């Protein structure tokens, strides 16, 4: 869970950096740093969500596939399931 929490945060933050760079200065160095970071975090979110037992029902695994915010959505769904919320 800790890895998923970190990767979801990095995925969301790197997306904000990429979009902010695109809307402002469009500096190639920022894109070349944040792009691979975002892609790696996205893959880590998927790879860590898929084997979790709490992710099996309720489509949580498919939430993780949504780029940018999928990790945060999957974390929320897993937290709700482990706390007994529906």
Secondary structure, DSSP 8 states (H G I E B T S, - for coil): -HHHHHHHHHHHHHHHHHHHHHHTT--HHHHHHHHHHHHHHHHHHHHHHHT-GGGTGGGHHHHTTSTTTHHHHHHHHHHHHHTT--
